[in-house]
Amino acid sequence: MALREDDSDQPLRMRATTPSRLNSGTPVQRSVTLFGGVQGAPTPSMDRYARSIWAELPDLGWDPQLVFGRSLPTFGPRSLRLASAEFSRHALYPVIARRRRSDVFHVTDHSFGHLVLALPAERTVVTCHDLMPWLVPEIFSRRIGRAIGLPLWERSVRAMKLAGHVVCVSECTRRDVLERIGLSPERTSVIPNGVSSTFHALPSDDRTAVRHRLGFPDDACVVLHVGHCQPYKNAVQVVRVVARLGQMGIRAVLLKVGGVTDEFLAAAADTRVELHRLTGISDDALNEAYNAADAMVFPSTYEGFGLPPLEAMRAGLPVVVSDTPALVEVTRGFAPAFPRDDVDGMAQAVRGIWEARDCRDANTDAARRMAEGYTWRAAAEQLAAIYERLAG
């Protein structure tokens, strides 16, 4: 089916140019509007979720529209920029939502849960990815964030209680929602995220070629971390793991995909860890990074799901994680898990991976097949069943 972007009364609307058909050949009779984030203030993981679900729905008999909020120009001091962003999110976006006409509505990011207040709540689904600001207080560490951002975020997530159904991306997130929001269990479901087929294992010779192109010698153990460096990501721990490998006599380098902080850079400098950085790369380039590395270390103190470890597994990369509940849940025992501060345990696990590197394909085959089971089609099929029930 051909898809196109159609500008109308909102910044971006996406829809099918021709009606999709059900398996029986009957023309589609249902429409769903998916609400993404705000233009100009992208959140890549949330954007990926919205677009991935939207792309699957036409083949399932739904006519989907993907809508984004308007973003006001941001300038001036931080407090003014924050106020402008929150005004776009909480004042302008509900106006756009209220104008939409659809059989079912889907707020794809819980931090926009306040849109439920502008929609027919009984026909609205909200996806909750995590409740991080309640569980990781440093998310709103600045005074202006605690004064403005946190209360508005709380208003958004509490509005989920009015929705017809709340989808959680993991059992871990569902437990948090049931405990802290007070939803009845029957109005919630767990539908895991999918993993893009872009991520796949390359043949051994191709992996070697990518390593050489990125500047990694054959005798170096390349340890990968993917993501930003907010405190809950515990990224400095990866620096310590690489340094510990050096103390074990292993030549190890750190490949960091994503942003860094001064603390992260200082830790790398203090421990004399060889650091390679990649930022703003495509999924194809990220797949090459997964294939070029020898192990991923993902030691987060909290996650609502944890997509990078599954992407790495699908690409055939061995993974070591912290014992954070969501990471243990989604990796299903295929990644050794350690307490978040266990540098020696993680380093010993990476050492074992490095020493068995000649058997990489055989050792990661089961984990790869497990990760391939997380698909956006499966997620969309489960969502479509919920849409159907709410549409009546």
MITI-245402 format. One record per residue (C-alpha): residue number from 1; x, y, z. Coordinates in nm, 2 decimals. Layout:
# MITI-245402
@num = NUM | x = X | y = Y | z = Z
...
This chain:
# MITI-245402
@num = 1 | x = 0.00 | y = 0.00 | z = 0.00
@num = 2 | x = 0.13 | y = 0.34 | z = -0.09
@num = 3 | x = 0.16 | y = 0.58 | z = 0.20
@num = 4 | x = 0.21 | y = 0.95 | z = 0.20
@num = 5 | x = 0.23 | y = 1.25 | z = 0.43
@num = 6 | x = -0.06 | y = 1.49 | z = 0.41
@num = 7 | x = -0.04 | y = 1.84 | z = 0.57
@num = 8 | x = -0.38 | y = 1.97 | z = 0.69
@num = 9 | x = -0.49 | y = 2.12 | z = 1.01
@num = 10 | x = -0.20 | y = 1.97 | z = 1.21
@num = 11 | x = 0.17 | y = 1.98 | z = 1.14
@num = 12 | x = 0.19 | y = 1.63 | z = 1.00
@num = 13 | x = -0.07 | y = 1.37 | z = 0.92
@num = 14 | x = 0.00 | y = 1.04 | z = 0.77
@num = 15 | x = -0.26 | y = 0.81 | z = 0.61
@num = 16 | x = -0.31 | y = 0.55 | z = 0.35
@num = 17 | x = -0.39 | y = 0.68 | z = 0.01
@num = 18 | x = -0.61 | y = 0.38 | z = -0.07
@num = 19 | x = -0.83 | y = 0.18 | z = 0.17
@num = 20 | x = -0.66 | y = -0.12 | z = 0.32
@num = 21 | x = -0.85 | y = -0.45 | z = 0.32
@num = 22 | x = -0.92 | y = -0.71 | z = 0.57
@num = 23 | x = -0.81 | y = -1.07 | z = 0.51
@num = 24 | x = -1.16 | y = -1.15 | z = 0.38
@num = 25 | x = -1.12 | y = -0.88 | z = 0.11
@num = 26 | x = -1.38 | y = -0.65 | z = 0.27
@num = 27 | x = -1.29 | y = -0.28 | z = 0.25
@num = 28 | x = -1.17 | y = -0.14 | z = 0.58
@num = 29 | x = -1.44 | y = 0.02 | z = 0.79
@num = 30 | x = -1.24 | y = 0.14 | z = 1.09
@num = 31 | x = -1.01 | y = 0.44 | z = 1.14
@num = 32 | x = -0.76 | y = 0.51 | z = 1.41
@num = 33 | x = -0.57 | y = 0.83 | z = 1.49
@num = 34 | x = -0.23 | y = 0.78 | z = 1.65
@num = 35 | x = -0.09 | y = 1.08 | z = 1.84
@num = 36 | x = 0.29 | y = 1.11 | z = 1.84
@num = 37 | x = 0.51 | y = 1.37 | z = 2.01
@num = 38 | x = 0.55 | y = 1.74 | z = 1.94
@num = 39 | x = 0.74 | y = 1.86 | z = 1.63
@num = 40 | x = 1.06 | y = 2.03 | z = 1.71
@num = 41 | x = 1.10 | y = 1.84 | z = 2.04
@num = 42 | x = 1.17 | y = 1.48 | z = 1.92
@num = 43 | x = 1.20 | y = 1.18 | z = 2.14
@num = 44 | x = 1.36 | y = 0.92 | z = 1.91
@num = 45 | x = 1.24 | y = 0.61 | z = 2.09
@num = 46 | x = 0.88 | y = 0.73 | z = 2.12
@num = 47 | x = 0.88 | y = 0.85 | z = 1.76
@num = 48 | x = 1.01 | y = 0.50 | z = 1.65
@num = 49 | x = 0.72 | y = 0.34 | z = 1.84
@num = 50 | x = 0.45 | y = 0.56 | z = 1.68
@num = 51 | x = 0.58 | y = 0.52 | z = 1.33
@num = 52 | x = 0.64 | y = 0.15 | z = 1.36
@num = 53 | x = 0.29 | y = 0.08 | z = 1.48
@num = 54 | x = 0.14 | y = 0.32 | z = 1.22
@num = 55 | x = 0.32 | y = 0.14 | z = 0.94
@num = 56 | x = 0.18 | y = -0.20 | z = 1.02
@num = 57 | x = -0.19 | y = -0.11 | z = 1.07
@num = 58 | x = -0.30 | y = -0.07 | z = 0.70
@num = 59 | x = -0.24 | y = -0.44 | z = 0.64
@num = 60 | x = -0.45 | y = -0.52 | z = 0.94
@num = 61 | x = -0.76 | y = -0.35 | z = 0.81
@num = 62 | x = -0.72 | y = -0.01 | z = 0.98
@num = 63 | x = -0.69 | y = 0.33 | z = 0.82
@num = 64 | x = -0.43 | y = 0.50 | z = 1.04
@num = 65 | x = -0.35 | y = 0.87 | z = 1.07
@num = 66 | x = -0.04 | y = 0.98 | z = 1.26
@num = 67 | x = -0.06 | y = 1.32 | z = 1.41
@num = 68 | x = 0.20 | y = 1.54 | z = 1.58
@num = 69 | x = 0.16 | y = 1.85 | z = 1.79
@num = 70 | x = 0.28 | y = 2.20 | z = 1.70
@num = 71 | x = 0.60 | y = 2.33 | z = 1.86
@num = 72 | x = 0.64 | y = 2.70 | z = 1.93
@num = 73 | x = 0.97 | y = 2.86 | z = 1.85
@num = 74 | x = 1.21 | y = 2.83 | z = 2.15
@num = 75 | x = 1.45 | y = 3.10 | z = 2.25
@num = 76 | x = 1.58 | y = 3.29 | z = 2.55
@num = 77 | x = 1.66 | y = 3.16 | z = 2.89
@num = 78 | x = 1.60 | y = 2.80 | z = 2.99
@num = 79 | x = 1.29 | y = 2.88 | z = 3.20
@num = 80 | x = 1.13 | y = 3.05 | z = 2.90
@num = 81 | x = 1.21 | y = 2.76 | z = 2.67
@num = 82 | x = 1.06 | y = 2.51 | z = 2.91
@num = 83 | x = 0.75 | y = 2.72 | z = 2.95
@num = 84 | x = 0.71 | y = 2.74 | z = 2.57
@num = 85 | x = 0.76 | y = 2.36 | z = 2.53
@num = 86 | x = 0.50 | y = 2.28 | z = 2.80
@num = 87 | x = 0.25 | y = 2.53 | z = 2.65
@num = 88 | x = 0.29 | y = 2.35 | z = 2.31
@num = 89 | x = 0.24 | y = 2.02 | z = 2.48
@num = 90 | x = -0.04 | y = 2.10 | z = 2.72
@num = 91 | x = -0.23 | y = 2.39 | z = 2.56
@num = 92 | x = -0.19 | y = 2.36 | z = 2.18
@num = 93 | x = -0.18 | y = 1.99 | z = 2.13
@num = 94 | x = -0.52 | y = 1.92 | z = 2.30
@num = 95 | x = -0.67 | y = 2.17 | z = 2.05
@num = 96 | x = -0.54 | y = 1.96 | z = 1.76
@num = 97 | x = -0.66 | y = 1.64 | z = 1.93
@num = 98 | x = -1.01 | y = 1.77 | z = 1.99
@num = 99 | x = -1.05 | y = 1.83 | z = 1.62
@num = 100 | x = -0.98 | y = 1.48 | z = 1.52
@num = 101 | x = -1.25 | y = 1.24 | z = 1.41
@num = 102 | x = -1.18 | y = 0.87 | z = 1.42
@num = 103 | x = -1.33 | y = 0.54 | z = 1.54
@num = 104 | x = -1.05 | y = 0.49 | z = 1.79
@num = 105 | x = -0.76 | y = 0.71 | z = 1.92
@num = 106 | x = -0.42 | y = 0.60 | z = 2.04
@num = 107 | x = -0.19 | y = 0.82 | z = 2.25
@num = 108 | x = 0.14 | y = 0.65 | z = 2.18
@num = 109 | x = 0.34 | y = 0.81 | z = 2.46
@num = 110 | x = 0.21 | y = 0.83 | z = 2.82
@num = 111 | x = 0.37 | y = 1.17 | z = 2.87
@num = 112 | x = 0.10 | y = 1.30 | z = 2.64
@num = 113 | x = -0.17 | y = 1.12 | z = 2.84
@num = 114 | x = -0.34 | y = 1.45 | z = 2.91
@num = 115 | x = -0.47 | y = 1.42 | z = 2.55
@num = 116 | x = -0.73 | y = 1.17 | z = 2.68
@num = 117 | x = -0.90 | y = 1.48 | z = 2.84
@num = 118 | x = -0.96 | y = 1.61 | z = 2.49
@num = 119 | x = -1.07 | y = 1.28 | z = 2.33
@num = 120 | x = -1.36 | y = 1.03 | z = 2.37
@num = 121 | x = -1.18 | y = 0.86 | z = 2.66
@num = 122 | x = -1.37 | y = 0.53 | z = 2.63
@num = 123 | x = -1.24 | y = 0.49 | z = 2.28
@num = 124 | x = -0.88 | y = 0.59 | z = 2.36
@num = 125 | x = -0.58 | y = 0.37 | z = 2.41
@num = 126 | x = -0.26 | y = 0.50 | z = 2.58
@num = 127 | x = 0.07 | y = 0.33 | z = 2.57
@num = 128 | x = 0.28 | y = 0.36 | z = 2.89
@num = 129 | x = 0.65 | y = 0.30 | z = 2.84
@num = 130 | x = 0.76 | y = 0.37 | z = 3.20
@num = 131 | x = 0.69 | y = 0.58 | z = 3.50
@num = 132 | x = 1.05 | y = 0.70 | z = 3.53
@num = 133 | x = 1.02 | y = 1.04 | z = 3.69
@num = 134 | x = 0.85 | y = 0.87 | z = 3.99
@num = 135 | x = 1.11 | y = 0.60 | z = 4.01
@num = 136 | x = 1.42 | y = 0.79 | z = 3.91
@num = 137 | x = 1.39 | y = 1.13 | z = 4.08
@num = 138 | x = 1.69 | y = 1.28 | z = 3.91
@num = 139 | x = 1.50 | y = 1.30 | z = 3.59
@num = 140 | x = 1.36 | y = 1.64 | z = 3.72
@num = 141 | x = 1.67 | y = 1.74 | z = 3.91
@num = 142 | x = 1.66 | y = 2.10 | z = 3.82
@num = 143 | x = 1.44 | y = 2.33 | z = 4.03
@num = 144 | x = 1.25 | y = 2.46 | z = 3.73
@num = 145 | x = 1.18 | y = 2.10 | z = 3.62
@num = 146 | x = 1.05 | y = 2.00 | z = 3.96
@num = 147 | x = 0.83 | y = 2.32 | z = 3.97
@num = 148 | x = 0.68 | y = 2.30 | z = 3.62
@num = 149 | x = 0.78 | y = 1.98 | z = 3.44
@num = 150 | x = 0.70 | y = 1.72 | z = 3.71
@num = 151 | x = 0.35 | y = 1.84 | z = 3.80
@num = 152 | x = 0.25 | y = 1.85 | z = 3.44
@num = 153 | x = 0.40 | y = 1.51 | z = 3.37
@num = 154 | x = 0.20 | y = 1.38 | z = 3.67
@num = 155 | x = -0.12 | y = 1.53 | z = 3.53
@num = 156 | x = -0.05 | y = 1.35 | z = 3.20
@num = 157 | x = 0.01 | y = 1.01 | z = 3.35
@num = 158 | x = -0.28 | y = 1.03 | z = 3.59
@num = 159 | x = -0.51 | y = 1.11 | z = 3.30
@num = 160 | x = -0.44 | y = 0.75 | z = 3.17
@num = 161 | x = -0.68 | y = 0.64 | z = 3.44
@num = 162 | x = -0.97 | y = 0.77 | z = 3.22
@num = 163 | x = -0.86 | y = 0.59 | z = 2.91
@num = 164 | x = -1.05 | y = 0.30 | z = 2.77
@num = 165 | x = -0.73 | y = 0.09 | z = 2.78
@num = 166 | x = -0.37 | y = 0.13 | z = 2.88
@num = 167 | x = -0.10 | y = -0.07 | z = 2.71
@num = 168 | x = 0.23 | y = -0.13 | z = 2.89
@num = 169 | x = 0.54 | y = -0.23 | z = 2.71
@num = 170 | x = 0.65 | y = -0.48 | z = 2.98
@num = 171 | x = 0.52 | y = -0.66 | z = 3.29
@num = 172 | x = 0.76 | y = -0.44 | z = 3.49
@num = 173 | x = 0.59 | y = -0.12 | z = 3.36
@num = 174 | x = 0.24 | y = -0.27 | z = 3.41
@num = 175 | x = 0.32 | y = -0.35 | z = 3.78
@num = 176 | x = 0.43 | y = 0.02 | z = 3.82
@num = 177 | x = 0.11 | y = 0.14 | z = 3.65
@num = 178 | x = -0.12 | y = -0.08 | z = 3.86
@num = 179 | x = 0.05 | y = 0.03 | z = 4.18
@num = 180 | x = 0.09 | y = 0.40 | z = 4.12
@num = 181 | x = -0.20 | y = 0.49 | z = 3.89
@num = 182 | x = -0.46 | y = 0.26 | z = 4.04
@num = 183 | x = -0.59 | y = 0.12 | z = 3.72
@num = 184 | x = -0.79 | y = -0.20 | z = 3.73
@num = 185 | x = -0.59 | y = -0.49 | z = 3.58
@num = 186 | x = -0.85 | y = -0.58 | z = 3.32
@num = 187 | x = -0.81 | y = -0.24 | z = 3.16
@num = 188 | x = -0.44 | y = -0.29 | z = 3.10
@num = 189 | x = -0.24 | y = -0.52 | z = 2.87
@num = 190 | x = 0.13 | y = -0.59 | z = 2.81
@num = 191 | x = 0.23 | y = -0.56 | z = 2.45
@num = 192 | x = 0.61 | y = -0.56 | z = 2.40
@num = 193 | x = 0.79 | y = -0.33 | z = 2.16
@num = 194 | x = 0.91 | y = -0.47 | z = 1.83
@num = 195 | x = 1.27 | y = -0.49 | z = 1.70
@num = 196 | x = 1.34 | y = -0.37 | z = 1.35
@num = 197 | x = 1.45 | y = -0.63 | z = 1.09
@num = 198 | x = 1.72 | y = -0.37 | z = 1.00
@num = 199 | x = 1.92 | y = -0.53 | z = 1.29
@num = 200 | x = 2.07 | y = -0.86 | z = 1.17
@num = 201 | x = 2.39 | y = -1.06 | z = 1.20
@num = 202 | x = 2.65 | y = -1.01 | z = 0.93
@num = 203 | x = 2.87 | y = -1.29 | z = 0.80
@num = 204 | x = 3.20 | y = -1.32 | z = 0.99
@num = 205 | x = 3.41 | y = -1.17 | z = 0.70
@num = 206 | x = 3.18 | y = -0.87 | z = 0.68
@num = 207 | x = 3.20 | y = -0.81 | z = 1.05
@num = 208 | x = 3.58 | y = -0.81 | z = 1.03
@num = 209 | x = 3.56 | y = -0.56 | z = 0.74
@num = 210 | x = 3.34 | y = -0.33 | z = 0.94
@num = 211 | x = 3.57 | y = -0.35 | z = 1.24
@num = 212 | x = 3.87 | y = -0.25 | z = 1.03
@num = 213 | x = 3.68 | y = 0.03 | z = 0.87
@num = 214 | x = 3.59 | y = 0.17 | z = 1.22
@num = 215 | x = 3.95 | y = 0.14 | z = 1.32
@num = 216 | x = 3.93 | y = -0.16 | z = 1.56
@num = 217 | x = 4.22 | y = -0.41 | z = 1.54
@num = 218 | x = 4.16 | y = -0.78 | z = 1.56
@num = 219 | x = 4.32 | y = -0.81 | z = 1.90
@num = 220 | x = 4.10 | y = -0.55 | z = 2.07
@num = 221 | x = 3.78 | y = -0.65 | z = 2.27
@num = 222 | x = 3.53 | y = -0.39 | z = 2.16
@num = 223 | x = 3.27 | y = -0.32 | z = 2.43
@num = 224 | x = 2.96 | y = -0.13 | z = 2.32
@num = 225 | x = 2.71 | y = 0.10 | z = 2.49
@num = 226 | x = 2.41 | y = 0.25 | z = 2.31
@num = 227 | x = 2.21 | y = 0.53 | z = 2.45
@num = 228 | x = 2.24 | y = 0.86 | z = 2.63
@num = 229 | x = 2.42 | y = 0.93 | z = 2.96
@num = 230 | x = 2.14 | y = 1.03 | z = 3.19
@num = 231 | x = 2.22 | y = 0.90 | z = 3.54
@num = 232 | x = 1.98 | y = 0.61 | z = 3.53
@num = 233 | x = 2.17 | y = 0.47 | z = 3.22
@num = 234 | x = 2.47 | y = 0.41 | z = 3.45
@num = 235 | x = 2.69 | y = 0.45 | z = 3.15
@num = 236 | x = 3.00 | y = 0.53 | z = 3.36
@num = 237 | x = 2.98 | y = 0.17 | z = 3.48
@num = 238 | x = 3.07 | y = 0.06 | z = 3.13
@num = 239 | x = 3.39 | y = 0.27 | z = 3.15
@num = 240 | x = 3.47 | y = 0.09 | z = 3.47
@num = 241 | x = 3.41 | y = -0.25 | z = 3.31
@num = 242 | x = 3.64 | y = -0.17 | z = 3.02
@num = 243 | x = 3.91 | y = -0.05 | z = 3.26
@num = 244 | x = 3.87 | y = -0.37 | z = 3.46
@num = 245 | x = 3.92 | y = -0.57 | z = 3.14
@num = 246 | x = 4.25 | y = -0.39 | z = 3.09
@num = 247 | x = 4.36 | y = -0.48 | z = 3.44
@num = 248 | x = 4.29 | y = -0.85 | z = 3.35
@num = 249 | x = 4.54 | y = -0.81 | z = 3.06
@num = 250 | x = 4.28 | y = -0.78 | z = 2.78
@num = 251 | x = 4.32 | y = -0.50 | z = 2.53
@num = 252 | x = 3.97 | y = -0.34 | z = 2.55
@num = 253 | x = 3.82 | y = -0.04 | z = 2.38
@num = 254 | x = 3.49 | y = 0.13 | z = 2.44
@num = 255 | x = 3.25 | y = 0.21 | z = 2.16
@num = 256 | x = 2.99 | y = 0.47 | z = 2.27
@num = 257 | x = 2.69 | y = 0.53 | z = 2.05
@num = 258 | x = 2.49 | y = 0.83 | z = 2.17
@num = 259 | x = 2.56 | y = 1.14 | z = 2.37
@num = 260 | x = 2.81 | y = 1.17 | z = 2.66
@num = 261 | x = 2.84 | y = 1.38 | z = 2.97
@num = 262 | x = 3.14 | y = 1.55 | z = 3.13
@num = 263 | x = 3.13 | y = 1.28 | z = 3.40
@num = 264 | x = 3.15 | y = 1.01 | z = 3.14
@num = 265 | x = 3.44 | y = 1.17 | z = 2.96
@num = 266 | x = 3.63 | y = 1.24 | z = 3.28
@num = 267 | x = 3.59 | y = 0.87 | z = 3.38
@num = 268 | x = 3.73 | y = 0.76 | z = 3.05
@num = 269 | x = 4.02 | y = 1.00 | z = 3.08
@num = 270 | x = 4.09 | y = 0.90 | z = 3.44
@num = 271 | x = 4.10 | y = 0.53 | z = 3.37
@num = 272 | x = 4.28 | y = 0.58 | z = 3.03
@num = 273 | x = 4.01 | y = 0.39 | z = 2.85
@num = 274 | x = 4.03 | y = 0.41 | z = 2.47
@num = 275 | x = 3.70 | y = 0.57 | z = 2.37
@num = 276 | x = 3.54 | y = 0.57 | z = 2.02
@num = 277 | x = 3.22 | y = 0.77 | z = 1.97
@num = 278 | x = 2.94 | y = 0.75 | z = 1.71
@num = 279 | x = 2.65 | y = 1.00 | z = 1.72
@num = 280 | x = 2.35 | y = 1.07 | z = 1.50
@num = 281 | x = 2.39 | y = 0.75 | z = 1.30
@num = 282 | x = 2.13 | y = 0.56 | z = 1.10
@num = 283 | x = 1.99 | y = 0.22 | z = 1.19
@num = 284 | x = 2.21 | y = 0.07 | z = 0.92
@num = 285 | x = 2.52 | y = 0.22 | z = 1.08
@num = 286 | x = 2.40 | y = 0.11 | z = 1.42
@num = 287 | x = 2.36 | y = -0.24 | z = 1.29
@num = 288 | x = 2.72 | y = -0.22 | z = 1.18
@num = 289 | x = 2.82 | y = -0.11 | z = 1.53
@num = 290 | x = 2.64 | y = -0.41 | z = 1.68
@num = 291 | x = 2.83 | y = -0.64 | z = 1.44
@num = 292 | x = 3.17 | y = -0.47 | z = 1.49
@num = 293 | x = 3.15 | y = -0.50 | z = 1.87
@num = 294 | x = 3.24 | y = -0.80 | z = 2.07
@num = 295 | x = 3.00 | y = -0.74 | z = 2.36
@num = 296 | x = 2.74 | y = -0.49 | z = 2.47
@num = 297 | x = 2.72 | y = -0.38 | z = 2.84
@num = 298 | x = 2.39 | y = -0.23 | z = 2.94
@num = 299 | x = 2.39 | y = -0.16 | z = 3.31
@num = 300 | x = 2.09 | y = 0.07 | z = 3.36
@num = 301 | x = 1.95 | y = 0.13 | z = 3.71
@num = 302 | x = 1.60 | y = 0.15 | z = 3.56
@num = 303 | x = 1.43 | y = 0.07 | z = 3.23
@num = 304 | x = 1.07 | y = 0.04 | z = 3.12
@num = 305 | x = 1.16 | y = -0.19 | z = 2.84
@num = 306 | x = 1.52 | y = -0.18 | z = 2.71
@num = 307 | x = 1.53 | y = -0.19 | z = 2.33
@num = 308 | x = 1.91 | y = -0.17 | z = 2.26
@num = 309 | x = 1.99 | y = -0.51 | z = 2.41
@num = 310 | x = 1.73 | y = -0.68 | z = 2.20
@num = 311 | x = 1.86 | y = -0.50 | z = 1.88
@num = 312 | x = 2.21 | y = -0.62 | z = 1.97
@num = 313 | x = 2.09 | y = -0.97 | z = 2.02
@num = 314 | x = 1.90 | y = -0.97 | z = 1.69
@num = 315 | x = 2.23 | y = -0.86 | z = 1.53
@num = 316 | x = 2.41 | y = -1.16 | z = 1.70
@num = 317 | x = 2.60 | y = -0.95 | z = 1.96
@num = 318 | x = 2.64 | y = -1.10 | z = 2.31
@num = 319 | x = 2.49 | y = -0.88 | z = 2.57
@num = 320 | x = 2.55 | y = -0.83 | z = 2.95
@num = 321 | x = 2.29 | y = -0.64 | z = 3.14
@num = 322 | x = 2.21 | y = -0.52 | z = 3.49
@num = 323 | x = 1.95 | y = -0.71 | z = 3.69
@num = 324 | x = 1.70 | y = -0.43 | z = 3.65
@num = 325 | x = 1.36 | y = -0.61 | z = 3.63
@num = 326 | x = 1.26 | y = -0.49 | z = 3.28
@num = 327 | x = 1.60 | y = -0.59 | z = 3.13
@num = 328 | x = 1.58 | y = -0.94 | z = 3.29
@num = 329 | x = 1.22 | y = -0.97 | z = 3.16
@num = 330 | x = 1.28 | y = -0.87 | z = 2.80
@num = 331 | x = 1.61 | y = -1.06 | z = 2.75
@num = 332 | x = 1.45 | y = -1.38 | z = 2.89
@num = 333 | x = 1.76 | y = -1.53 | z = 3.04
@num = 334 | x = 1.97 | y = -1.49 | z = 2.72
@num = 335 | x = 2.19 | y = -1.22 | z = 2.87
@num = 336 | x = 2.38 | y = -1.26 | z = 3.19
@num = 337 | x = 2.25 | y = -1.01 | z = 3.45
@num = 338 | x = 2.44 | y = -0.86 | z = 3.74
@num = 339 | x = 2.38 | y = -0.61 | z = 4.01
@num = 340 | x = 2.42 | y = -0.26 | z = 3.86
@num = 341 | x = 2.74 | y = -0.19 | z = 4.06
@num = 342 | x = 2.91 | y = -0.53 | z = 4.00
@num = 343 | x = 3.20 | y = -0.42 | z = 3.79
@num = 344 | x = 3.39 | y = -0.75 | z = 3.84
@num = 345 | x = 3.09 | y = -0.97 | z = 3.75
@num = 346 | x = 3.02 | y = -0.78 | z = 3.43
@num = 347 | x = 3.39 | y = -0.77 | z = 3.34
@num = 348 | x = 3.42 | y = -1.14 | z = 3.39
@num = 349 | x = 3.12 | y = -1.20 | z = 3.17
@num = 350 | x = 3.27 | y = -0.99 | z = 2.89
@num = 351 | x = 3.60 | y = -1.18 | z = 2.94
@num = 352 | x = 3.42 | y = -1.51 | z = 2.88
@num = 353 | x = 3.25 | y = -1.37 | z = 2.57
@num = 354 | x = 3.59 | y = -1.25 | z = 2.44
@num = 355 | x = 3.76 | y = -1.58 | z = 2.50
@num = 356 | x = 3.48 | y = -1.76 | z = 2.31
@num = 357 | x = 3.47 | y = -1.51 | z = 2.02
@num = 358 | x = 3.55 | y = -1.78 | z = 1.76
@num = 359 | x = 3.22 | y = -1.94 | z = 1.85
@num = 360 | x = 3.02 | y = -1.62 | z = 1.84
@num = 361 | x = 2.76 | y = -1.73 | z = 1.58
@num = 362 | x = 2.68 | y = -2.06 | z = 1.75
@num = 363 | x = 2.68 | y = -1.91 | z = 2.10
@num = 364 | x = 2.44 | y = -1.63 | z = 2.00
@num = 365 | x = 2.20 | y = -1.82 | z = 1.77
@num = 366 | x = 1.93 | y = -1.89 | z = 2.04
@num = 367 | x = 1.94 | y = -1.53 | z = 2.16
@num = 368 | x = 1.91 | y = -1.40 | z = 1.81
@num = 369 | x = 1.61 | y = -1.62 | z = 1.74
@num = 370 | x = 1.45 | y = -1.50 | z = 2.07
@num = 371 | x = 1.50 | y = -1.14 | z = 1.97
@num = 372 | x = 1.35 | y = -1.20 | z = 1.63
@num = 373 | x = 1.03 | y = -1.29 | z = 1.81
@num = 374 | x = 0.98 | y = -0.93 | z = 1.91
@num = 375 | x = 0.81 | y = -0.78 | z = 1.60
@num = 376 | x = 0.62 | y = -0.46 | z = 1.53
@num = 377 | x = 0.36 | y = -0.67 | z = 1.33
@num = 378 | x = 0.29 | y = -0.88 | z = 1.65
@num = 379 | x = 0.25 | y = -0.56 | z = 1.85
@num = 380 | x = 0.02 | y = -0.40 | z = 1.59
@num = 381 | x = -0.19 | y = -0.71 | z = 1.57
@num = 382 | x = -0.25 | y = -0.71 | z = 1.95
@num = 383 | x = -0.32 | y = -0.33 | z = 1.94
@num = 384 | x = -0.57 | y = -0.38 | z = 1.65
@num = 385 | x = -0.76 | y = -0.63 | z = 1.87
@num = 386 | x = -0.79 | y = -0.37 | z = 2.14
@num = 387 | x = -0.90 | y = -0.10 | z = 1.89
@num = 388 | x = -1.17 | y = -0.34 | z = 1.76
@num = 389 | x = -1.30 | y = -0.39 | z = 2.11
@num = 390 | x = -1.31 | y = -0.02 | z = 2.20
@num = 391 | x = -1.47 | y = 0.07 | z = 1.87
@num = 392 | x = -1.76 | y = -0.15 | z = 1.95
